[in-house]
Amino acid sequence: TTCIGNSGPLAKELVDAIEGNGLVATSVLSGNRNFEGRISPNVRANYLASPPLVVAYALLGTMREDITTAILGHAPDGTPVHLRDIWPTNHEIAELVGSAVTREAFVERYSHITEGTKEWQALASAGTSATYDWQPGSTYVQNPPYFDGLTAEPAPTKDISGARILALLGDNITTDHISPAGAIAASSPAGVYLQDHQVAVKDFNSYGSRRGNDRVMVRGTFANIRIRNEMAPGTEGGVTLHQPDGAQMSIYDAASRYAQDDVPLVVFGGKEYGMGSSRDWAAKGTRLLGIKAVIAESFERIHRSNLVGMGVLPLTFEPGTTRKTLGLNGTETIAIHGIETLTPRATLTMTITRQDGSTQDVPLLCRVDTVDEADYYRNGGILPYVLRGMASAS
């Protein structure tokens, strides 16, 4: 399979059997990721293997037998066929690569790579503007809102007050949990959006193919089918409780309601928050949901940097303090003080206000680690920072 690893939709009969019987379906793939839901929302366990092994497991049709001894099939004369009978030798592989991978093939392909397809050429020649003519009806490419309301100078940074908790997440939350990837479910906020724009379910394609449309991607952020929000016990798949009414809904729908009321948001996590591949949309989607800060026990290096680059504040607890030791359940409101005078790796103060009106102050380490990152954050992210720099230099 490819890097993204999507298998496409399974046959309805298979989906019905999996869902109706609570089966743990498995896949074997030759891609580079095996996170839950990455291959198909109906496949929980995914195993990485070499391409020949993927073919062999497809022939065997099960993960419950030892593939080194199992019979994969039978020859026309009825002779059992084992893995050792079909496994290519190093000589056979080298011979095939030598005949198929040639210099001429690369020269021919790359000699006109900048020309693009006929569709691209038609798009590039439309009109005389040097900038893209955004099409309001497109469900693949939209003008993202990163520069909406941008001023020549950044506004003063402000402390966060009255924030609501959008999610309480556990350890090892990957960027695949955060960032849209894989198939788009028809009942998901992104699926509803596409259907509202006259896109049939069979034409949904994947989140990866629609990454140029922030309207789709933000609806898929934190919508991984296996993500578990501790605010909504017993649920999976991007569910939260809107506060203060406690109504259960999707994370996107809750974030939209909070945005209408001008309520800032925070997310809490455990250890190694944001592990996995860098996935730019894990930070972009977080920003577009209205999340101002992510508070965790620790961050994966690249995702921490990406959050700062999108103007989201990464903060860590002091050792021994966690969302659990604080007894957080999602009904609290959060304030973070010290942002107005933010310096790299400063100690900030989080004030938790509980339902009964009691408060608790908690020190947090600001994981804006460098002077440059502090400048990015004050500008609302690296994109406004760069644009302001270009404007001032012109």
ZASEZA-137671 format. One record per residue (C-alpha): residue number from 1; residue in three letters; chain; z, y, x. Coordinates in steps of 0.5 Angstrom, whole numbers, plus 2048, in hexadecimal, padded with zeros to 3 digits. Last residue first. Layout:
% residues N
   k   r c  c3  c2  c1
 NUM ala A   Z   Y   X
...
END
This chain:
% residues 394
   k   r c  c3  c2  c1
 394 ser A 802 85B 812
 393 ala A 808 859 816
 392 ser A 80D 85B 810
 391 ala A 809 857 80B
 390 met A 808 851 810
 389 gly A 810 851 811
 388 arg A 811 851 809
 387 leu A 80C 84B 808
 386 val A 810 847 80D
 385 tyr A 817 848 80A
 384 pro A 814 847 803
 383 leu A 812 841 805
 382 ile A 818 83F 80A
 381 gly A 81D 83F 804
 380 gly A 820 845 800
 379 asn A 820 84A 805
 378 arg A 827 849 807
 377 tyr A 826 842 807
 376 tyr A 821 843 80C
 375 asp A 825 848 810
 374 ala A 82B 843 811
 373 glu A 826 83D 813
 372 asp A 824 842 819
 371 val A 82B 843 81B
 370 thr A 82C 83C 81B
 369 asp A 830 836 817
 368 val A 830 838 810
 367 arg A 834 832 80E
 366 cys A 83A 836 80C
 365 leu A 840 832 80C
 364 leu A 845 832 806
 363 pro A 84C 834 805
 362 val A 84F 832 7FE
 361 asp A 852 837 7F9
 360 gln A 855 834 7F3
 359 thr A 856 837 7EC
 358 ser A 859 835 7E5
 357 gly A 856 838 7DF
 356 asp A 857 831 7DB
 355 gln A 84F 830 7DC
 354 arg A 84F 830 7E3
 353 thr A 84E 836 7E8
 352 ile A 84C 834 7EF
 351 thr A 84B 839 7F4
 350 met A 847 838 7FA
 349 thr A 849 83C 800
 348 leu A 844 83C 806
 347 thr A 845 83B 80D
 346 ala A 83F 83D 812
 345 arg A 83A 839 815
 344 pro A 835 83E 816
 343 thr A 838 845 813
 342 leu A 838 847 80C
 341 thr A 83B 84E 80A
 340 glu A 839 84E 802
 339 ile A 83A 846 802
 338 gly A 841 846 803
 337 his A 843 844 7FD
 336 ile A 841 83E 7F9
 335 ala A 842 83D 7F1
 334 ile A 842 837 7ED
 333 thr A 843 835 7E6
 332 glu A 846 82E 7E4
 331 thr A 844 829 7DF
 330 gly A 840 825 7E4
 329 asn A 846 820 7E5
 328 leu A 849 822 7EC
 327 gly A 84F 81F 7EE
 326 leu A 850 823 7F5
 325 thr A 851 81C 7F8
 324 lys A 84A 81A 7F5
 323 arg A 846 820 7F7
 322 thr A 848 81E 7FE
 321 thr A 84D 821 803
 320 gly A 84F 81D 808
 319 pro A 84B 821 80E
 318 glu A 84A 828 80B
 317 phe A 844 828 806
 316 thr A 83D 82A 807
 315 leu A 839 830 805
 314 pro A 831 830 804
 313 leu A 82F 837 801
 312 val A 828 837 7FE
 311 gly A 823 83C 800
 310 met A 81D 837 801
 309 gly A 81D 837 808
 308 val A 825 836 808
 307 leu A 824 830 804
 306 asn A 81E 82D 809
 305 ser A 823 82E 80E
 304 arg A 828 82A 80B
 303 his A 823 825 809
 302 ile A 821 824 810
 301 arg A 828 822 813
 300 glu A 82A 81E 80E
 299 phe A 830 821 80B
 298 ser A 838 820 80A
 297 glu A 83E 820 806
 296 ala A 83A 823 801
 295 ile A 839 82A 7FD
 294 val A 832 82C 7FB
 293 ala A 832 834 7F9
 292 lys A 82D 838 7F5
 291 ile A 82A 833 7F0
 290 gly A 826 837 7EC
 289 leu A 821 831 7EA
 288 leu A 81C 834 7EE
 287 arg A 820 834 7F5
 286 thr A 821 82D 7F4
 285 gly A 81A 82B 7F2
 284 lys A 818 82F 7F9
 283 ala A 81D 82B 7FD
 282 ala A 81C 824 7FB
 281 trp A 814 827 7FA
 280 asp A 814 827 802
 279 arg A 815 820 803
 278 ser A 818 81F 80A
 277 ser A 818 817 80A
 276 gly A 81F 814 808
 275 met A 826 817 808
 274 gly A 827 81D 803
 273 tyr A 82F 81C 803
 272 glu A 832 818 809
 271 lys A 839 817 806
 270 gly A 83A 819 7FF
 269 gly A 837 81E 7FA
 268 phe A 839 824 7F6
 267 val A 834 829 7F2
 266 val A 834 830 7F0
 265 leu A 831 834 7EB
 264 pro A 831 83C 7E9
 263 val A 831 83E 7E2
 262 asp A 82C 843 7DF
 261 asp A 82D 841 7D8
 260 gln A 826 83F 7D8
 259 ala A 826 83C 7DF
 258 tyr A 82C 837 7DC
 257 arg A 828 835 7D7
 256 ser A 822 833 7DB
 255 ala A 827 830 7E0
 254 ala A 829 82B 7DA
 253 asp A 822 829 7D8
 252 tyr A 820 828 7E0
 251 ile A 827 823 7E1
 250 ser A 825 820 7DA
 249 met A 82A 820 7D5
 248 gln A 831 81E 7D2
 247 ala A 834 824 7CF
 246 gly A 83B 825 7D2
 245 asp A 83C 82C 7CE
 244 pro A 83E 830 7D4
 243 gln A 83A 82E 7D8
 242 his A 834 829 7D7
 241 leu A 835 822 7D9
 240 thr A 830 81F 7DE
 239 val A 82B 81A 7DE
 238 gly A 826 819 7E4
 237 gly A 824 811 7E3
 236 glu A 82A 80D 7E2
 235 thr A 830 80D 7DE
 234 gly A 837 80A 7DD
 233 pro A 83B 80F 7DF
 232 ala A 838 816 7DE
 231 met A 83B 81B 7E2
 230 glu A 83B 816 7E8
 229 asn A 833 817 7E8
 228 arg A 830 811 7EA
 227 ile A 829 811 7ED
 226 arg A 825 80A 7EB
 225 ile A 81F 80D 7E7
 224 asn A 81E 813 7EC
 223 ala A 81E 819 7E8
 222 phe A 822 81E 7ED
 221 thr A 81C 822 7ED
 220 gly A 816 81F 7E8
 219 arg A 816 826 7E4
 218 val A 816 82A 7EA
 217 met A 810 826 7EC
 216 val A 80C 827 7E6
 215 arg A 80C 82E 7E5
 214 asp A 80C 82F 7EC
 213 asn A 805 82D 7EC
 212 gly A 802 82B 7F3
 211 arg A 806 825 7F3
 210 arg A 802 822 7EE
 209 ser A 7FF 81C 7F2
 208 gly A 806 81A 7F5
 207 tyr A 809 81B 7EE
 206 ser A 804 815 7EC
 205 asn A 7FE 814 7E8
 204 phe A 7FF 816 7E0
 203 asp A 7F8 814 7DE
 202 lys A 7FB 80E 7DA
 201 val A 800 812 7D7
 200 ala A 7FB 817 7D4
 199 val A 7FB 81E 7D6
 198 gln A 7FA 823 7D1
 197 his A 7FF 828 7D4
 196 asp A 805 826 7CF
 195 gln A 803 81F 7D2
 194 leu A 804 822 7D9
 193 tyr A 80B 825 7D7
 192 val A 80D 81F 7D4
 191 gly A 80C 81B 7DA
 190 ala A 80F 820 7DE
 189 pro A 816 820 7DA
 188 ser A 816 819 7DA
 187 ser A 814 815 7D4
 186 ala A 80D 813 7D7
 185 ala A 810 811 7DD
 184 ile A 80C 814 7E3
 183 ala A 80B 80F 7E9
 182 gly A 80D 810 7F0
 181 ala A 810 815 7F3
 180 pro A 814 81C 7F1
 179 ser A 819 81E 7F6
 178 ile A 821 81D 7F5
 177 his A 821 815 7F5
 176 asp A 81C 814 7FA
 175 thr A 81F 81A 7FE
 174 thr A 825 815 7FF
 173 ile A 82C 815 7FC
 172 asn A 82F 811 801
 171 asp A 836 812 7FE
 170 gly A 838 814 7F7
 169 leu A 835 819 7F2
 168 leu A 839 81E 7EE
 167 ala A 833 822 7EA
 166 leu A 832 829 7E7
 165 ile A 839 82C 7E8
 164 arg A 839 833 7E5
 163 ala A 83A 839 7E9
 162 gly A 83E 83F 7E7
 161 ser A 83E 843 7ED
 160 ile A 83A 842 7F3
 159 asp A 83B 848 7F9
 158 lys A 835 84C 7FA
 157 thr A 830 84E 7FF
 156 pro A 82D 855 7FF
 155 ala A 826 855 7FC
 154 pro A 820 854 801
 153 glu A 81C 859 803
 152 ala A 814 85A 801
 151 thr A 816 857 7FA
 150 leu A 814 850 7F7
 149 gly A 814 850 7F0
 148 asp A 810 849 7F0
 147 phe A 80F 847 7F7
 146 tyr A 811 840 7F6
 145 pro A 80F 83F 7EF
 144 pro A 809 83A 7F0
 143 asn A 802 83B 7EE
 142 gln A 800 835 7EB
 141 val A 7FC 82F 7ED
 140 tyr A 7FB 828 7EA
 139 thr A 7FC 829 7E2
 138 ser A 7F7 82F 7E2
 137 gly A 7F7 833 7DC
 136 pro A 7F9 83A 7DF
 135 gln A 7F4 839 7E5
 134 trp A 7F6 83D 7EB
 133 asp A 7F0 840 7EE
 132 tyr A 7F1 83F 7F6
 131 thr A 7F1 845 7FB
 130 ala A 7EB 847 7FF
 129 ser A 7E8 84A 7F8
 128 thr A 7E0 849 7F7
 127 gly A 7DF 844 7F1
 126 ala A 7DF 83D 7F1
 125 ser A 7DC 83A 7F8
 124 ala A 7E3 837 7FA
 123 leu A 7E3 833 7F4
 122 ala A 7DC 830 7F4
 121 gln A 7DD 82E 7FB
 120 trp A 7E4 82B 7F9
 119 glu A 7E0 827 7F4
 118 lys A 7DA 825 7F9
 117 thr A 7E0 822 7FD
 116 gly A 7E2 826 803
 115 glu A 7DE 829 809
 114 thr A 7E4 829 80E
 113 ile A 7E3 822 80F
 112 his A 7DC 822 811
 111 ser A 7DB 81F 818
 110 tyr A 7E2 81C 817
 109 arg A 7DF 816 813
 108 glu A 7D9 815 817
 107 val A 7DD 815 81E
 106 phe A 7E3 811 81B
 105 ala A 7DE 80B 819
 104 glu A 7DA 80C 820
 103 arg A 7E0 80B 824
 102 thr A 7E1 804 821
 101 val A 7E6 800 81D
 100 ala A 7E3 7FB 819
  99 ser A 7E0 7F6 81F
  98 gly A 7E6 7F7 823
  97 val A 7EB 7F7 81E
  96 leu A 7E9 7F0 81B
  95 glu A 7E8 7ED 822
  94 ala A 7EF 7EF 824
  93 ile A 7F2 7EC 81D
  92 glu A 7EF 7E6 81F
  91 his A 7F1 7E6 826
  90 asn A 7F8 7E7 823
  89 thr A 7F8 7E1 81F
  88 pro A 7F7 7E2 817
  87 trp A 7FD 7DF 813
  86 ile A 7F9 7DB 80E
  85 asp A 7FB 7D4 80F
  84 arg A 802 7D6 812
  83 leu A 803 7D9 80B
  82 his A 802 7D2 808
  81 val A 7FC 7CF 804
  80 pro A 7FD 7C8 801
  79 thr A 7F7 7C4 801
  78 gly A 7F4 7C3 7FA
  77 asp A 7ED 7C2 7FC
  76 pro A 7EB 7C9 7FA
  75 ala A 7F1 7CC 7FE
  74 his A 7F8 7CD 7FB
  73 gly A 7FD 7D2 7FA
  72 leu A 802 7D6 7FE
  71 ile A 807 7D0 7FF
  70 ala A 80D 7D2 801
  69 thr A 810 7D1 808
  68 thr A 810 7D8 80C
  67 ile A 810 7DB 805
  66 asp A 817 7D9 804
  65 glu A 817 7D9 7FC
  64 arg A 81A 7DE 7F7
  63 met A 816 7E4 7F9
  62 thr A 810 7E1 7F4
  61 gly A 809 7E2 7F3
  60 leu A 807 7DD 7F9
  59 leu A 800 7E0 7F9
  58 ala A 803 7E7 7F9
  57 tyr A 808 7E5 7FE
  56 ala A 802 7E3 803
  55 val A 7FE 7EA 801
  54 val A 805 7EE 803
  53 leu A 806 7EA 809
  52 pro A 7FF 7EB 80C
  51 pro A 800 7F3 80B
  50 ser A 807 7F3 80E
  49 ala A 80D 7F3 80A
  48 leu A 812 7F8 807
  47 tyr A 816 7F5 801
  46 asn A 817 7F9 7FA
  45 ala A 81C 7F7 7F5
  44 arg A 81D 7FB 7EF
  43 val A 816 7FB 7EC
  42 asn A 815 7FE 7E5
  41 pro A 814 805 7E7
  40 ser A 80F 803 7EC
  39 ile A 80E 803 7F3
  38 arg A 813 809 7F5
  37 gly A 818 807 7F0
  36 glu A 81D 804 7F4
  35 phe A 81B 806 7FC
  34 asn A 817 802 800
  33 arg A 813 807 804
  32 asn A 80E 806 80A
  31 gly A 808 802 806
  30 ser A 807 7FB 807
  29 leu A 80A 7F8 800
  28 val A 80E 7F3 7FD
  27 ser A 810 7F4 7F6
  26 thr A 816 7F2 7F2
  25 ala A 818 7F1 7EB
  24 val A 81F 7F1 7E9
  23 leu A 81F 7EF 7E2
  22 gly A 823 7F2 7DC
  21 asn A 820 7ED 7D8
  20 gly A 81C 7F2 7D3
  19 glu A 81B 7F7 7D8
  18 ile A 818 7F2 7DD
  17 ala A 814 7EE 7D8
  16 asp A 812 7F4 7D4
  15 val A 80F 7F7 7DB
  14 leu A 80C 7F1 7DD
  13 glu A 808 7F0 7D6
  12 lys A 806 7F8 7D6
  11 ala A 802 7F7 7DD
  10 leu A 805 7FB 7E2
   9 pro A 804 802 7E3
   8 gly A 801 804 7EA
   7 ser A 803 801 7F1
   6 asn A 806 807 7F4
   5 gly A 807 806 7FB
   4 ile A 808 80E 7FE
   3 cys A 806 80B 804
   2 thr A 800 807 802
   1 thr A 800 800 800
END
